[in-house]
Amino acid sequence: MSEPNELIVLPAVCNVLGGTLVTLALLIKGARGSQTKLRVLVRSGSAMETYLRQLGHADCLQMIPGSTNQEFLRQALVWVSQQPSEIPLLLDNCVDRSVISVMLQFALPLRLSGRPVYHFFHDLARSYNLIGYLSRKLIFSLLAPRSICNSYFTASHIRALTPNVYGILYQPVDSEKFNPDFPVQPPTALLPILQSGAKLLLTPSRINTAGIVNDKNLRGLIPVLAELKSRGLFYHGVVVGEDRSPDQSNSQELLNLAEQAGVADRFTILPASFAIQDYYRFADVMVTLAPREPFGRVVVEAIACGAPVVGSCTGGIGEVLSQCAPDWRVDPADPVAVATKIHHLATEPETPQTIAQAQAWVAEHCGVDKYAHALLEITKTHAPKLIEDARTVPHLSSKG
């Protein structure tokens, strides 16, 4: 049987502007040079639709109505069931709590349809709620998808849900957008900080609730700033990201902590920006201390733009840094060590050489075309060799 030349991509949540959406957009871009036609199912009127249309990807979109995530996913899976069964389906991170009931309804019919079904895990799909865990376990037991993960760290966690890991694909970086050479003026919001003479510590991150499974550990930035201040060093921390909490309560909590630590004048929160590359170019150090981040897109984006990174020694962040800049890893719970590493990277003469080495690694392993080629290679193969142990999955994104 000949390989299909079409792939249906179904993201579960279309109203969040984040790394998963960026990766989807880069998949579309990288696949344009292939013989495979992507059909991306998108919720009508969503932020995802707006973003992908602005990037010129309207020809790949199949609009699906739905006033909620559940209704969109239900309508999308009905649409999928009406397409020829030989066309593979890539479910893109369909583990959000809001769509669990719909996935339970469609998991077994999808498996029985004979359609090749893949699932890309962009996060750990964990739930500390027993019902949530059992629901996800049942879904993936019924569905039995061919799974793809964004890191070995993610793969090690999702094996509790499904053992069928077919590949590890590190997330792509758009080298045309993220590079150190593009001339640009500082974002207006950064001008007062840069003019103050402070060294800029940048943390692009969604501002979420502390203590959740993928805690971004933004609270950990405050004692680091306090430690730097106690040493007489002038650093200013800037978080750039979306806060979806009621009344911006997550942001206010961070600002209150900065006030209590005496660093309110050295800590700023700015809205999310899709021009984040302009911020990276003016950062003295990019800091990301999330202990359980599945991949850490900000790490490879910052490196591509020429910014050194101080990142957690654990999770996907530690995994990536271990390969491109091992000395940049820190214990995210040790503010003294973090502060020491930050000042070392911001002032030592060997930092540019390490950045160059890290940039070479990102260019080799996180290219857009290589990423798309590897994913299409997986989803177009009807009988690939099953990987029995996620720890030995070959790094498919490095294949030519």
N, C-alpha and C positions, 0 to 999 in steps of 0.2 A: 504494500500500500504506500502511495506517495505521501510525502510529508505535507501537512496543511500549510497554506500560505496566509493564514489569517489567525489572529489571536485576539480573544475577547478579554479585556481587563476590567475588573469590577472592584473599585475601591469602596469600602463600606461606609466611610464617613467623608462627606464632600464639603463640609463647612468649617474645616480647620486648616489654617494656613501654617504649614510646618514642613519638616524635613521629608515626610512621606510624599507630600504633594510635589516638592522640588524634585525628588527622585523620579516620580512618575513623569514629570515634564521632561526630564533628561532622558528617560527611556524612549519617549516619543521622538525626541530629537535624534537620539542615536540610532533608532530603528529606521529612520527615513532612507538611509542608504541600503537597506536590505530589501529582500523580496517579500517580506512578511508585512501584511496590512494589519495595523493595530486598530481595534474598535474599542474605545474607552467609554464605558457607561458612566454618565455623569448626571447628577441630580440637577434638574432644571432650576435656574436662578441661584445656584449655589456660588460660594466663593471660588470653588474649584473651576466651575465653568468660566467665570470671569477671568481668572488667572490664566487658564489654558488658552482661552481665546485671545487674550492680550499678547501671548507668546506666538500666535499664529498657528495654533494647533486645532482650529475649528473643524478641519476636514477629518480629524480622527474621532470626533465626539459623537456619541449616540445619546441623545437627551432622553432622560427618563423622569417622569413627573413624580412628585412625592413631597408632602408637607413636612414629613419627619424622616429621620434615618431609617426607621423601620419600614415605612411605606415605600420609600425609594428602593430599598434593598429587595423588598417583596416584588415590586413591579419589575425591577431589573432581572431578578431570577426567573420570573415568568417570561420575560423577553428572551432570556438565554435559552429557556426550554423550547422555544419556537425556532431556534437556529439549528442547522445541521449538526448532528452529534459528533462529527469528526473534528469540529473546530474546538481547539483547547480553550479552557477557561482559566484565567489567572485571577484568583481572589486575592486582593491586595489588603492584607492586614484586617481581615474580617473577624476581629476578636473584641471589638468595642462592646461594652455592656449594653448599649442601646440597641444592638442588632442581634443579641444572642437568641431571642425567641424566634426570629425569622430564620436564622441559621439552623436551629433545631428542626424547624418545619421542612426545610429544603435539603438538609444534608443527605438523607438516605435516597430521595428521588434523584439527586444529582449523581450519586454513586451508581445507582441502577440504570441511569441513562446511557452509560457507556462512554460518556464524554471524558476526555482526559482533563483532570482537574488538578490545578496547582494552587498552592497557597504560599504567599510571601509573608513571612513573619518579620515585621519591622520592630517589634518589641517582644517582651518576654511572655505576653499573654497570660500573666499570672493574676490570680485573685486570692485574697486572703479570706474571702467569703466561701464557705464550703459549697454552697449551692452554685456559686459562680464557677468554682473550679470543676465541680462535677458536670455542670452544663457544658463547659468547654471540652471536657474530656469526652463526653458523649458525642458532641458534634464531630470531633475529629476522629473518633472511633467509627462513626457511621460514614463519614465522608471519605476517610482514608486518602487524603490528598498527597500529592508529591510535593514536599515542602522545600522551600528555599528560605535561607536566613541571611541576615545582614552582618553576622559575625559568628564566630565560634561560641562566643559567650551566649548569644541568643539561642544557638542550636543546642547548647548544653541544657538549657531550661525547657525548651519546647519538646524535648524528647519525652517528657512526662505526659504530653498530650498526643504526640504522634512520632513514631520512630523513623518515618520515611523521609529522611533529609537527603535531598538530591544535589544540593549545592550551597556554597557560601559565596555571596556576592557582596563585596564591600561597595558602599554607595558611591555613585559617580560625582565628580566635580566638573563644572563647566569651566574649562581652562580659558575660554574667551572672556568670561566674566570675572573669574577669580584669578588674578595675577597681580604681581607687584608693580608692573610697568605702566599701567594705564594712568595717564595724568588726570587728577581729579582734585577738586577743592574739598576741604573738610566739610562734612555735614554741618549745617548751621548750629545744630544743638551741641556740637562738640567744641565750637569756637571758644566759649568762655573757659572751658577746661584746658584746652591747649594753650590759650593765651596766659593762663595762670602760671604756667611753667611746670605743672604736675605731669608726672608720667601716667599714661593712660592704661588702665587695666580693663579690658573689654570682656564681657560675658554675654554673648547672644544666647538667650534661653527663654522658653515659655515660663511664665511666672506662676508656678503651680503651688498646690498646697503641700506643706512640709509633711514628711512621713509616709507619702504614698509609695507604691512599688517603684516607680521611676522618679524618685525625689531628685530634683535638680540641685539640691543642697545649696541654694542661694544664701541661706542663712550662714553657711560656712565662710562667705566672703567678708562678713562684718568683722569677726575677730582677726582676720588676716589684715584688713585695713588698719585696725587698731594696733596690731603688732608693728606694722610698718611705721605708723605714726610715732609709736613709742621709741623707735630707733632714730627719729628725726628725719625720716625719709618722706618725700612728698609724692604720694601716689593717689590717684583718683579712680575709684571703681565705677564702671558704667555697665548697667544691665540693659540690654536692648531686647524687648520681647513683649508678647501679648499676655495680658492678664484677664482671664475670663471669669474671675471670681466676682460675686456680687459687690458692687460699690468699690471695686478695686481693693478688696480687703487684704489680698495676698501682698500687694505692693505696699500697702500702708503698714503691714506688719514689719516688712523689711526696713522701711523708713524709720519706724519706731525703734527697731533694734539698733540702727545706725545712730540715732539720737542718744540712746542709752549708752552706747559705746564711745561716744564723743567723736564720731566721724561723720556726722550728718553733712558736714560741708565737703566731704570727700567721697560721697556716694550719691549716684544719680540713676534714676530709672527712666528710660526712654521708650516710646512705642516701638512695636515691631516694624521692621523695614525690609522690603525686598531688595533694597540697595545696600545690603549689609556689607558687601565687599568694600564700599567706601569707608566704612567704619574700621574694618580690619586693617586697612592700609595706614591708619593713623594710630593703631594700638602699639604700645611698647611691649605688652604681653597680653595674650588671650588666656583667660583663666576659666577652667571648667572643672568643677569638683563633684559632679554627680557620681555617686558610688556604684550605681547599677544601670548606667546608661547603656542601652543595647549596642549602639554603634558610636555615636558622637560625630555627626556630620560637621559640626563647627570646628572640630580638630583639623580635618583635612581642608576645609575651606580657608581657615586661618593660615595654615601652612602654605597653601597655594598662593595666598596674597603676601607671603613673606613675613608673617608675624610668628614669633616664637610662642609656644604653648606650655602652660603649666596645667597639667591635668591629672585626674584621679588615676591611681595605680591599679584600680579595679575596674570590672565591667568592660564594655566595648572600648571605652576611652583608653584604658590601660592596655588593651589588646592591640589597638592601632599604634599607640605610642611605643610599645615594646618593639615594634618592627621598624619604625622610622626615626624615633628619637627617644631611646629608653631613659636617658638621664632627665627627661622632662617630667617623668612621673613622680607623684607625691602621694603621701597619705592624706586623703581629703579631710580627715579628722584631726590633723596636726597643724594648726595655724602658724606655729613658729617655723616649722619646716617649709610650709608653703610660702611664707613671707621671704624666707632665705632664698628659696629657688627663684621666686619672682625677681628679686633684686639682682641675683646672679645673672639671669638671662637678659635683664634689661641693661646691664652694665659691662658684662665681660666680653672681651674681644673675640672669643671663639664662637659666639652665638651665630654670627652670619654664616660660618662654615657649616654648622649643624643645621641651620635652616635650609641651606642649599642641598644638603644630603636628604633631608626630609622631603623637600620639594621633588626631588628625583623619584623618591618612593611613591609619592602621591601621583605623579605623572604616569608612573608605570602601572600602578594597581587601581587607580580610580578614574581612568579615562572614560568618557561618555560612550565612545564607540565600542570599546572593549566590554563595557558593562552591558550594553544592549545586545551585542553579539553573543555574550555568554548566556544571557537570559533567554534569548530566542533559540539558542542551541539546546538549552534544557527543555523548553516548552514545545519544541518541534520534534523531539525524539520520543518515539512511542515506547521504546523498551530500553531506557538507559540503565547502566549498571547501578543497582541500588547500593547506596552507601550504608553500611551496617553500623558504623560508629561515627557520630558527628565530629569527633575530635580528629578524624583522619580525612575529612572531606577535602578534596583538592581545592586550592584557591582559584576557582574558575574565572574570576575577574582578571586574572593575569594571563589568560589564554589568548592567543592571537587570532 
